[in-house]
Amino acid sequence: MTTSRYLTEYDGIVKTMQMYIDGSKQGKSALMRPAFHPDASFFGYAGEQLAVGTQFLFDWIDKNGPAPRIEPRVVSVDILDSIAVVRLEVAGWSGNLAGSDVRMSDLFTLLKMPTGWKIIQKAFHWHA
Amino acid sequence: MPERNTPQKTLESWKQIAAYLDRSERTVRRWEATEGLPVHRREHEKQDTVFAYRHEIEAWSRLRTRCPGDNSADDAEGLPALKPANNGYLVEHDAITRTMHLYIAGCRAGDGDLMRPAFHPFATISGYCQSVEYSGSVEHVFQWVTANGPAPNINPRFARIEIIETIAVVHLEVQRWSGKLAGANARASDVFTLLKLNGEWKITHKLFHWHDQ
């Protein structure tokens, strides 16, 4: 990747991830929805329950409410031209559904679209 | 148009960064050089135009105030500190980031001694510099950085910070290298291994690749 392209793509990816972080922090799925491709998939275990589908995520975020103390860290960003993989560690989750002081590990796959980088897949692990 | 009540995702100038941290511009500029304040620069803009991600500044700020006697912003707001059990990953991630920012500050300043504390005393390096292999003591890096002089425009991004208990791997992408040895606008991909020594993260090896122009 040429010198200027890497930075542009990296920053574009982080910008998309920030929408997800903002939506999580404020408990507003409307903020994170634009980060996702309309056909994105979503999987993970929410306690005993298998969570499937982005609507589950968006409903969960809205029901959970604000999580103002989440501490997100970007662990890795792998960019391969039109696709990318991002791992996020998010500590300090709180809220109606999260409880208190919970950590999640999130893996995202993104696709570069004309409208920007979009999440096409999210898988999460909720640390007990 | 930003939503009302939605905090700005990025701070778009030294002035905004200083206001956010409630300090003078002079202080925050100094913090970039000496304390690893995570600021970024955009391509095609003047070297002195900076921006910062709010979440990175927040993380840096929390780590910095976690010292006895400091006025912790957390305490002032009555927020509970993160419990160690769930805080462990964060603490290590942030400590590694601070070590890496020492390296970055040394590169920016063209000062090998500034970055020295980031390295294990027996650290080594491997890589090619204009087709010449440099494998051996990390002293090569300190000498090269000093001889190269300041590289004020470097624009680093963390591509990976992988932590496994007492060891870590960091992949750093550094754009806009300049200087007597680096040239005008070079890109380097650096892979570092680190070891947690006496509670501090030290770089044990640096592997580097200069990209063709």
Interface residues (C-beta under 8 A of the other chain):
Chain A: T3 S4 Y6 L7 T8 Y10 D11 V14 K15 Q18 I21 D22 Q26 L31 R69 E71 P72 R73 V74 V75 S76 V77 D78 I79 E89 A91 G92 D101 V102 R103 H127
Chain B: E3 T6 P7 K9 H40 R42 E43 H44 Y53 H55 E58 A59 R62 L79 L82 K83 N86 N87 Y89 L90 H93 D94 N155 R157 F158 A159 R160 I161 E162 H171 E173 Q175 R176 N185 A186 R187 H211 Q213
